[in-house]
Amino acid sequence: LFFILLTTMIFPLCLLASWSFDKGGVKMYLISFLSMELVLLLVFTNLDLLFFYIFFEAVLIPMFLVIGIYGSRQRKIRAAYMFFLYTLLGSLFMLVGVVYIYLFAGSTNYEVLSAVAFSPYDQRWLWLAFFASFAAKVPMLPVHIWLPEAHVEAPTAGSVILAGILLKLGSYGFLRFSLGLFPEASVYFTPLIFSLSVFGVVYTSLTAIRQTDLKRLIAYTSVAHMNLVMIGLFTGTVIGIEAAIL
């Protein structure tokens, strides 16, 4: 519900911020943003693993168009492809995990799966498959390279959506699926998450200090912020998870 409120609040503000849009093709620009909002709302209201995967990936298409067509600088095509490929390739492992879950449990419905007892061995491999997808979206080191590029090249409204909602998709996935369906594996891999997140916070914060471009500065501080959120999610305490969400 928090994410639905956030999505429905940010998109009208982004479109209002594009009032003086002068790059031509306003119709396509608006269609891209509104289709992105639709897909994001479907992601956050969905309780089926397969449909979640489809909508989770479908978000890439309108954002790819927004960066690649309406980007504001010279390297926009490169940034659009980096964004698309980094997040898509990570998600292929998640697709394998979803297929395995369907073959094992006979369903991809979240409420059905929450009653299925996966063995610790299965949990670990499935957790890693989902981790590959969500870590690229958060993003965690070392798959954070696409974010500064995409942030800098996207139009202002696109950068706001990227920082405001799309980065949160990864942490939402961890909270909903990794912690919800694979609790033993989440405890087992907590040291990995803490190590990557602490290193990510320190590294991206130091990198942010030396930036002279405001958009790139926001991109690196977003990575540091999302890695702090990851630490909160995997503390295993109510206070940690509530702090991560808020």
N, C-alpha and C positions, 0 to 999 in steps of 0.2 A: 504493500500500500504506500509506503514511503516513496518507493521508486516510481510508482504510477503518478503520485502527486508531483514529484520532481519533474518527470517527463512532461506532463501536461502544463506545468508552469513555465519550464524553460523554452519550449518550442515557440509559443506565441511571442515571448520576449526576443528570441533570436530573429524571428521574422520581422518584428517591429524594428529591430536594430538594422535590418537590411533595407530600410525604407528608401535610402538613396542608392540602392543597388544599380550599377551602371555597366555591368559586363555583358548585357544582352541576354536573351533567352530566359526572361524572368519566369515564364510559365514552367519550364523544365526545372528551374531552380526551386520553385515552390513545390512542384510535384515530388522532387527528391526529398525535401525536408518533411513533407506530410507523409510520404510513404515510409520514411525512416521512423517517424513518430508512431505510425500504425504498427510497424513490425516490433518496435520496442515495447509497446503496450501488450502485444501478443506474447513477447518473451516473458514479461513480468506477470501475466495472468494465466500462464500455461502450466499444467500439471502433468503433461505427458513428455517423457524424455526425448522421444523422436521428434515431436513437433517443436520442442524447445531447441533442439539442435538445428532444425531447419530455419527457424526464425532467428536464432542466434547468429547463423551464417548469413541470412538474408540482409541483415543490417549492413553488411559490408558493401553491398551493391550501390545503394544511394549515396553512401559516404564516399565511395570510390569516385562516383561521378562528381560529387561536390568538390572534392580535392582536385581531381584531374581536369575538370572543365572550368570550374570557377575559382581555382586557386589564384593566389595573389602574386606569386613570384615565379622565378625562372625554372625551378626544379620540381614543378608541381606533378608532372607525369611520373617522375622517379619516385616521389613521395607517395603518390597514389598506389603505385605497384608495390612499394615496400609495405605499406599498410595492408594491402590486400593479401599479399603472399605470406607475410609473417603470421597473420592471424588465421589464414586459411590452412596453411600447412600444419600448424599446431593442432587445429581442430580435426584433422583427419584421424589422429589417434583416438580422439573422443568418439568419432563415428564407429571405429572398430570396437570400442568399449560398449557403445549403445547396442550394436548388433550382438555382441556376446551376452549382454544382459538379457536381451530379448530371447535368445536361444536358451539361456539358462532358466529364466523365470517365466517365459511365455507371455510376458507383458512389458510394456514400457510406461505404464501408468505409475506415477510417483506414489500414490497411496497404496497400491498393490506392492510395489517394490520396498516400501518402508517396512512391510511385514515379512520380507524375504531375508533369510539369514545367509549371507555370503560367507564363505570360509575366509579366514585371515589371509591366506595366499591369494585368493581371488580378489579380495578387497584391495590388497596392495597393488596388484597389476592394474585393476580398474581405476584406482586412485591416481596412479601415474598417468594413465591415458587421459583422464579428465584434467589432471594437472597441466599436461602439455598444452591443452587448449586454453584453460583459464589463465595460466601464467603469461601467455602471450598477450592476453587481453588486458591484464592488470595495469601495466606490464611489469614483470619481474626481470632482474638481471639473469642471464645476458640477452634476453630477447626484447629489450626495451628500445633498440636502435630506431625502430620505425616511428616512435612517438614524436621525438623532436622534429624529425623531417615533416611528418604529417601536420603537426601543430603549426609550424612556421609557414608551410605552403598553403594551408586551408584558408578560405575566407574567414573573417572574424566570427560570423555565426557558426561556421563549421568547427572552429577551434573551441567555441563555447560548448557545443554539443559533445565534442570529443572529450574535453576535460570534465564536463558536468555529468554526462550519462554513460558514454561508451566505455570509459575506463572502469566504471562501476559494475559493468556486466561480468567482468572476471571475478570480482569479490562476491557478487551475488551468486555466481555459479558455485564458488567454493562453499558459501554459506548454505545454499539450498541443497546441493547434490553431494559434494565431497564430504562435508561434515554430517549431512543428513543420512546418506546411504552407506557411507564407509567410515563409521566412527573409529573402529580399531585401527584402520590404516591411517586415519588422520592423526591419531595419537602417535603412531609409529613414525610418521614423517614430520612431526612437529619440529624436531631439531633442524631438519633440512629447510623448512619454511623460515624458521627463526634466523638461520645462518644467511640464507639468500636475502631476506628482508633487511637485516641489520647492515649487511654489506651494501645493499642497494640504497638504503637511507643515507649512509655515510658517503658513498661514492657520488650519488646524484646530487646531494647537497653541496659537496665540494665543487662538483662540475657547475652547478647553478651559480655559485659565487662569482665565477669568472666570465659569465655570459654578459654580452653587451646588447643582445637582441631580446626585447621584452617577451616576445612569443616563445623563444627558445628557453628563456628563464622560467616561464610558467610551465613549459613542458617538463623540464627537469624537476621542478618543485612538485609537480603532479605525481611524478614517479616516486619521489621520496614520500609524499603523503600517502599514496596507495600502498606502499610497502609497510608503512606504519599501521595502516588498516589491516593488512595481512597478519601482522604480529598480534593485533587485538583479537582477530577472529580465531587464531589458533592457541590463545591462552587457555582455552577450556573453561573460562569463567564467565558468568553472566555479565559482570562489569566490563570485561574485555570486549565481549561481542557487542554489547550495547554501545560502548564507546566507539567501536569500529563502524557500526551502522550510522551513528549520529555524527 
